[in-house]
Amino acid sequence: MQAVVYRGTNDLRLETLPVPRIGANELLVKVAACGVCPTDIKKIHYGTVPPPRVFGHETAGTIVRAGALVRGFSVGQRVALHHHIPCLKCNACRHRAFAQCAHYKRTGITAGFAPAGGGYAEYVRVMSCVLPGIVKIPKRNSFIEGAMQEPVNTVLKAVKRLALLPSDTVLVAGQGPIGLMFTRLLVLRGMKVVASDLMPQRLKLARQWGARWALRADEPGFSGNISELTRGRGLDAAIIAVPSDAAVNQAQQLLRGGGQTLLFAHTRRGVPTGTDLAAICVDEKDLIGSYSADFTLQKEVQKIVFSRQLDVRHLVTHQFPLAQTADAIQLAANPKPESLKIMVIPS
């Protein structure tokens, strides 16, 4: 089979690999679509994990082989995959910190080499440890809607980490595909969303996705506009969907006392930053993070995506064949005004 192999920092190569062998409790899935995720981009660009690997974890496809002991799945079914599943028993899981569970950190999907998602390949082996996370795609829905299950889950998990009340005012900084999903999910939950971005095209989209206000983040009067629309009270919450320290500091200043800033895009370790710790202590402005998915939310995510309350099809602007995966990653890392979610289509 064909697969895109990570051979080192910024080094991706289309290679021929053996089709993965599966065990009695495993599945072989032919990949139909795989989303390009910023976490994989950072691993590729900064060389944070050793090669060789096959990345790609927002994956959907068709089951082409099932192990003899597998129950509940059969050849021909169209499925979406989750590459991490928590144990639901450990101390981290008891506190619903699923991404900190040791079992969760074990990647359960591979196209070869160390398991790393494997979606940038024609076939993936789905191990027994992640079978509970498989989602069956309804006939009316597309593989792309299946591939978007995992990223939507991560966004919904983050929204649920915030202590929000209906009609609260929430800033979503960054209106790329993740930011637009935040905007839509918050609106569905009755929030008033302030969308910010540097690209006018994305601000226009944010309004279409339900944002009440859409503001240029670099406008001189940005802070004054926030104060005016909240009648001087300040934001109830802010979500930072772009890896910008300036956006974090600005959001903290614009929060009301007792508000919350949630970091979603700051996933690169070891980068120094300055934070007003008194704002967290004295003003009780919480600074929290959210990372990866929540297995227990999967049925809610399926309902939202497959019913098209959140119509993720409109987020996908570019589809690349497997041989052009490096180009797909380059575009996702350097978005254009017209680009949003990028998909690799191996088959």
N, C-alpha and C positions, 0 to 999 in steps of 0.2 A: 504494500500500500504506500501511498504518498503521505508524507508528514512534514511539517515545518519544524526543524530542530534548532533549538537555542544552543549555540556553540560557544558563547561568550558574549561580553558586553557589546550590544548592538550588532550581533552576528547571528542572523537567522538564515537557515539553509533548507531548501526543499530537498528532501532525501527519500530514498526508498527504504522502508522498514518492514519487518514481518508483521502480518496481521496478528494482534495480540491473542495469545491463547487464554482461554478462560477455564476456571475451576467449576466444580459441581454446584457451587453456590453463587455463581457469577453470571453476568450477561455480556454479550458483545453487541454494541450499538453502532450502526452506520450513521456517521454524523451528517446532519442536513444543514445545520446552522450553528454558528458559535459567535457570540458577541465579543468585541474587544473591550477589555476592562482596564481601567487605569492602574490597578494593582499589578497586573502582568506587565504593563508598559514600563512601570518603574523598575521591576525586576530585570527587564531586558536592557533598559537604558543605563541603569546604575550597576548592573552585575552583582546584585545582592544575594544570588543563589548560585551554586556551582553548576556548570553544564556537565553533560548534555541533558536537556529536558524538552518536553513538548508541552507548551502552555495552551491556555484556552479552557475556561471553566464555565462559561455561560452557554451550555450545550443542549441541543435538542437533536433527535434523530429517530431511527427505526431499529427496533430489536431484530437482529438477524440470527442470533444464536442464544439459547438459554441453557444453563447448566441443569443437570438431571435433578438436582435437589431444589431448584428455584420454584417457588409457588407464587401465584398471583400475577405472573407476567408470561407473555407468550410471543413467539416469533411473529413479526408483522405489526406489533403495537407501536404507535408513535408516542414518544416519551420525551420529557424534559428531565435533566439530571441535576442533582446537587452533589458537589464533590466533597462536602463536609457534613457530617451528622453527629450531634452530641450524644453522649451516653444517657443523659437524663437522670443520672443517679449520683454523680460526684458532687463535691461541695460547690464547685462553680455552677453546675446545672441547678442545684437547689436554690441558688441565688439568681437564676436566670441569666447568668453570664456565660451563655453557651459558647461564645467564641473563645473563651478561656479554658474550655474543657479539653483535657489531654486527648480524649478520643476524637473530639471535633477537629483538632489540629492535624489529625491523620488524613491525608488526601486519599480518597478512595476511587479515583478514576485516572486511568493512564492509557497512553498510546505507546508506551515503551519507556525505558530508563526509569529514573525516580519519578513516582507519581506526581504530576503537576497539572492535572486537568485534562490534558490531551486533546482538547477540542480542535486544535489546528492540525487535524489528521483525518483520514477517511474513516477510521474505525477507532473506537475506544473500548477498553475493558472496564466494566463496572463491577467493583468488588462488593462482597457481601456486606461490608460495614456501612455502605451508603445506599443499599437497596431500599430502606424505608423512606428515603428522600425522593424517590422517583415519582414523577407526576405524569399521569396519562393525559395526553392532549386530545380534547374532544374533536370530533370530525369537522366541525365548522371552523375550527381555529388552525392557525398556521404554525409551522415550525418556528418562525420568528417569535410568535407569541409564547411558544414554549421556552425558547432560549432566554426570554426576558423574565422568566419566573424568578430566577435568583437575584438579579439586580433590583427588581421591584420589592422583593422580600427584604433586602437590606435597607431600602428606603422606608418601608412601612415599619420595620423594627425601630429605626431611628426616630420616626415620628412618635411612636409609642413611648419612647424614653422621655419625652417632654411632658411636663405637667401643664397641659393646655385645657382651657375652658372654651366653649363655643363663643365665637365672635372675638377671640383674642387676635391681636395683630402680630404677625410673624414675618420677619424678614428672611427671604431665601436669597443668599448671596451666590450668584452664579446660576445662569439659566441654560447650561448645557443639558444633555439628556438626563443626568441625575437631578439637577436643579428643577427641571420641568416636571419630573416625576414627583418631587417634593411639593411643588406648587399645586399640582393636581390633587394629590392625596390630602393635603391640608385643606384645600377648598372642599373636597368631599366630606371632610370632618367638621365643616362649619367655621373655618378660620378665615380671617381677612389677611390676605397675603400681599406683602410688599416684595416685588421681584426686582433684583438689581443685576446688572451685567454691563459690560463695556460695548457689546455689539447691539446696535439698534434692531437688527433682524431678530435677535433672541428676545429682546424686550417685547417686540410685537407678538411673538409666539407665546410669551408668558401671559399676556393679556388673553389670548385665545384659549389658554389652558386654565384661565380663571382668576389670575392675579387681579386684585383690585387696583393696585398701583404698580407701575413699571418705571423704574428710575435708573438713569445712568449712574454707575457707582463712582465715577470720577468727576461728577458735576460739583462745582464749588458750593452749591447750596444744598447738597445731599442731606447733611445732618439737619439743616433747618427744615427741609421738606418732611423728614421723618417726625420731627418735633411738632410740626403743624398738623400732619395727618393723624397723629396720636393725641392731639390737643395738649401737648406738653407732658404727657404721662410717660412716654417712652415705650419701646417695644416690649411685648410680653416674652418674646423669644426670638432668637436668630439662628438660622442654620447656615453653616459655612460649607457650601458645596463646591468650593474652589480652593486649591492649596495656597492661600494668601494670608500671611501673617497680618498684613495691613487690614484686611477685611475682618479678621478676628478682633483686633484692637478697636477698630471702628464700631463693630457690633457691640462690644462690651460697653463702650461709651454711650451707645444709644439705647441700651436696655433700661427698663425701669428697675428700681430696687426690688430684688427678689426674682428678677427675670433669669432666663437661661440662654446660654450660647452653646450650640451643639456643633462639634467638629466632625465632619464626615470625610474630608478630603486630605487631611494631614496624616498620611500613612508612611511618609519617609522618616526613618529614625535618625537621631543624632543631629538634627538641624536646630541650632540655638535660636531662641526667640525671647522677646521681652513681654511680660504680662504684668499688669497692675494688680498685684496680689491683694491690696487693700480693697479693691472693687469686689473681689470674691469674698473676702472676710467681712468687711464692714457693711458693704452694700448688699451682701448676700446674692451677688450675681453668679449663679452657678456656671461653671465651665465644664462641660461634659463631652464625652465622645461616644461614637457608635461605630462598630465595625462588623462587617459580615452579616450573615443571615440568622433568622430565628426559626428553627424547624417547626415550632408550635404554631407559627402564623401561616403555614403553607396553605391550608384550606381557604383562609381569608384572602390570600394572595391569588389563588386560583380563581376565586369568585370575581375579584376585582378585574383581573386581566382577561379571563375568558368571557366575561359578560361585556367587556369593553367599556366599563365605567372609566377605566384608565386604558385608552386605546393606544397601546405601545407601538402599533404599526406605523403611526405617524411620526414616531421618533427616529425610525430607521431611514437614514438618507442615502447611505452608500452600502453596497454589497460587493465584496471582492472574492474572486476565486482563490483557492488554496495557494496557488503559485504566487499570488500577489499579497500574501499575508504581511510581509514587511511593509508594503505600501499602505495597507490598511492600518497598521500600527502607527506609521508615520503620520497619517492624516488624523488619527484619533489623538495623537500626542500634540499635534499642531493644528487645531481645528480652524476651519474657515467659517465665514459667516453663514454659509449654506449647509455646513455639515453638523450632524448631531450624532446619533448612534451609528456605529460602524459594525457591520457583520461580515464574517468570513463564511463562505458557502462552499464546503469541500466537494459536495456531490453535485 
